[in-house]
């Protein structure tokens, strides 16, 4: 099947131009602006595959809807988002210490470039639903654009960062407030959000801030225990991912009885732990393998817009628009062509949206999810 060509193509995208460090040498720029943008550029493409696979082969779909081929991407979304949040926290703290005028017009520079494209895409989804007169079962703001959860989460983190390190002058106290704010967000989402994806990765924002604050100490520790840490992080990530993603299958396979409450708790725990260890694993690998090419660098400059735009085409070309009971608009049944139909228009449209937002906000640099 042609769809399996995407797997080696993704590896080429990630490792083309990569350089492997010799024994005893390290990629000291593993958390540099250029390298993190490359990480984020690749993760943005994985997110496209993730959301597309959920309209093709997710196990919660009706059996007659399922077409296998992209199954490896069904559950990986939260791992990619964890990288987004980590790089965002790391970049924010680093910029606040090194960039002159960082706090000047903070809300205009940070909130508007996130809010404007989100509102634009939300309105597009809303217009399509209204034009097609689709039945809406959930509140319109949730159902119209299920992917929008990342926007309020990111804005909350930006506001929390301002409170922690601008209003509060003591840095140690600021870290405590940041962590407390992250916990508070978890509690709020636990009580009111539709699912764990709203709050299973945002703790990586705090992890990024802490890493930036204690960078030298942390990186030296990673170097000293490099080999055992690689093994430990790989095992924990694999176990946490498997437990969170395949809880039902694992429980029933060993003769256990499925419990919905236990499933929710263990899913969240597995996701939070594996999200953290996955980011550590990415950093560890990046310390020895320096990734980066022009494509990843380009994609890394507008990852937020890629995240916001691509769901439009995931839904437009899927078997139904937004919910499984809805009517299809332009259904593409072939998986290979479906992915192409999502990626080809999403990338340039996201780039154009990024440029438009830059003009509106008067920004000199591109805006990304970090």
N, C-alpha and C positions, 0 to 999 in steps of 0.2 A: 504493500500500500504506500502511496506517495506521502501520506501524512508522516510516516516514520523518517522521512528525509529531514524533518525539522530538528530531530534530535542531534545529528552530527552538525547541522548548520548552526545550531545554538552553541555547540562546543567551539566551532570555528570563530563565531562572533566573540566569544569570551576570551579565547586564547590566542587569536591572531595578533601578532606583534608582542606577545608576552615574553618576558625574560626571566629565566630561572637563576637565582643567586647561587654562587658557588658555596662550597662548604666553608663555614665560618663567616660568610658574608650575609648581610641582611638588607632588605628593602626598607631603608629608613623613612621612605616617603609613603609608607603603606596607608597612612591616614592624611596624606596631603590632599589638597583641593582637587588636583587632577585625578588621583587614584580613586578617591571616593566618588567623584563624578562618573568614573568608569564603572565602578560597582553599581551605582544607582541606575546608570543607563542600561546595564544588563538586567537588573532587577525589574526595570519598567517593562522590558520585553517579556520577562517571565510572568509578570502580572497579566499581560495580555493573553498569554497562553493559559494561565490559570483561570481567568474568567471565561475564556472561550471553551475550555474543557468542561466547565460546569454547565454549559448549555449543550454538551455533546455526550458526556459519559459519566456524569456524577451519579452515584448510586441512589440518590433520592429522586431521580427522575423516573417517570413511568418506564417500565421495561422496554416497551416498544419504541421509546425515544432514544435509548442508549445506543451509541455507536462508539466502539472502543478504538483506541489509538493514541489518545492524549491523556490517558489515565494517570500518568506520572505527575501531571500538573494540577490535578483536582484539589489537593489539600495544601499545596506549597505556598499559597498566597501570603499567609501570615508571616512566613519566614522572610519573604522579600520585604514586606512592610516593616518588619523588625529592623532590617538594614536601613530603611528610610528614616525611621525614628532615631536610630543610633547616630547616623551621620548628621542628622538635623541637630541633635543635642550637642554633639561634638563640635560641629561647625559654628553653632550659635555661641558657645562659650569661648571658643578660640577667637572668633571675630570680635567678641565683646572686649577681649584683652588686647587685641592687636590692631583692630581697625579704628582709625580715628573717626569720630562722629558716629559711632555705632548706634548710640541711643537717640540721636537726633531724628525726629520724625519717625520714631520706631514703629508706631502703629500703621502709618501710611506705607512704610517700606515692607512691613511684614504681614499685616492683616489684609490689606487691599489686594495684593497680588495673589492671595489665596482665595479671597471671597469673590472677586469679580469673575474669574473664569468658572468658578463653581456655580454661581448664579446664572451665568450664560448657558451653561450646559443643562442645568436644571430646567430652565425655561424651555429649552429645545425638547427635552423629554416631556415636559408638561404639554407643550403644543402638540406633539405627536399623539399623546394619549387623548387629548381633547379632540383633535382632528379625526381620529379614528373611532372616537366615542367608545373607548374601552371601559369595561367594568372595573371599578376600583374597590377592592375589599378593605384595604388598610388605609389609614390617613394619607392624604395626598402627598404630604411632604416626605413621607417615608417611601411609599410605593413608587412614586414617580421616578426616583433615582436612588435605588438601594445602595449604590456605591458611595454615596455622599458622606458616609460616616467619618471618613478620613479628614474631611475639611473641619468640622467642629473639633475633632480630636487635636488636629494640628494647631488650630487657633487657640484652643485651651492651653496647649503647651507653650505657645508664644506668650500668652498673657501670664501664665505661671512663671515663665522665665523672667519676664519683666518685674514681676513682684519679688521674685527671689533674689535677683542680682542688681536691680536698679533701685527699687524702693528700699529694700533691706541692704544695708551697707556692709554688714558683716558676712563674709563669704561662707564661712562654716554654717552660720545660721541660715543663709540662703539655700544651701544644699539640703538642710533639714526641712525647710519649707517646701522645697521642690519635691522631695520624696513624699512629704505629707500630702501635697497636692496631687501627686500621682495616685496615692492610695485613695484619696477622696474621689478622684475620677473613677477609679475601679468600683467603688461602692455605689456611686450614682448610676453607672452603667449596669452594674449587677441588678439594680432595682428596676431600672426603666428601659434599658436598651433591648433591641430584638434578639441579640445573640452575642456570643463571646468575641466575635471579630471586632466589636466596638472597643474592647479593652484588653485584648490578649497580648498586645505588643507595645503599648505606649510607655511601659516601664523602661524600654530601651532608650527613650529620650533622656531619662535621668542617668542611665548607664553611660550614654555618650558624654553628658556633661561631666560626670565623675571621671571618666577616662581622660577627657581634655584637661581637667584640673590636675590630675596626678599622672600625666602621660609618661614621663620619664620612669617613674617608679613602676608603673604597670607594664610598660614595654620591656623593661629590664627583667621583670619577673617572668614574662612570657618567653623571653629568650633563654633564661636559665632552665625552665622546665619545658622546653619546646616539644620534644618528642612525646613524653608522657601526657602533656596537655593535649596534643593533637589526638592521641588515642582516646583519652577521657572525654573530650568534647565531642568527638565523633560518635562514641558509644551512647553518651547521654542524649545527644541530638536525635540519633536514630531511635532510641527507646522512647523518648518523649514524644516524638513525631508519630511513631507507630501507636503508642498508647492513646494519644489524643485523636488520631485519625481513624483508627480501626478498633476502638474500644469494644463495640458490639461484637465484631467478628472474633476478637480475642477472648472475650468473656464466654460467649456461646461455644467456642471451639474447645474450651477447657471445662465445659459442663456447668458453667456458672449461670446465674439468672440475671437478666438485664434489668437495671434499675435506672430510670430516667434522671433522678436527682444525682445519683452517684455518677452517672455518665457526664452530666453537666459539670460537676466539680472536678472530676478527673480529666475531662477534656481541657478545661481551663488551666489546670495545674500543668498538664503535659505541654500545652502550648506555650505557657509563660516560661517554663524551664527550657524547653527546646529552642524557643526564640532567642533566649539569652545565650545559650551554648552555641547556637548556630552562628550568631554574630561573632562570638569569640573565635569560632572555627574559621570564619571568613577572614578575620584579622590575622590569625595564625598562618593561614595559607598565603595571604597577601604579603606576609613578612619574608617569604621565600620565592614567591612567584609574582612578579610585577606585571600586572595586566594593564592594558591600555592601547587603544587604537583610535583612529579618527572617527569611526562610527560610534563607538561607545562614548567618546568625548562629546560628540555632537548630541547624542541622545541624552546624555547626562545633564545638559543645560536646560532641558524643559520637561523633566520627569513628572512634575505635578500636572502639567497639561496633558501629557500622555495618559496618566492615570485617569484624568477626568474625561477625556474625549473618547477613548477606545470603547467604553461600555455602550456608547451610542450604536456603534457598528456591531458589537457583540449581540445586541438586542435586535437591531434592524434585520440582520441576516440569519437570526436564529429561528428555531421552530415556532417560537411565539414571542410576542413583545412583552417583556418584563415578567409576567407570571405564566405558569405552565398551561393554564386554561385559556390564556389570551389567544388572539388570532395572529398568525404570522404576517409579516409585511413583505419581505423579500427573502424567503427561505432558501438558503443554499445548503443542499444536503451533503455535498462532497466536502469532507473535512479539510482536505488540503486547500481547496478553493475558498472555503469558509474562512480559514485563517488568513489567507491572502486578502480576502475582501475586508477583513477587519484591520489588518496591519497597514495596507497600502494607503487607504484614505486617512487613517487615524494619525499617522506620523506627520504628514505635512499639515493637516488641519491643526494638530496640537502645536506645531511650530508657529503657524500663523497666529493662533490664539495667544501664544506666549509673546510674540512681537507686539500684538495689539495691546496686551496688558502692560507691557513695558512702556509703550507710548502714553497710555492713560495715566500710569503711575509716575512717569518721568524717570524710570530706572535706567541706569547705564549698563547694568548687567542682567543676564537672563535669570529667570526665576525657576527654581526647581523644587522638588519635594523636600529638599533638605534646607 
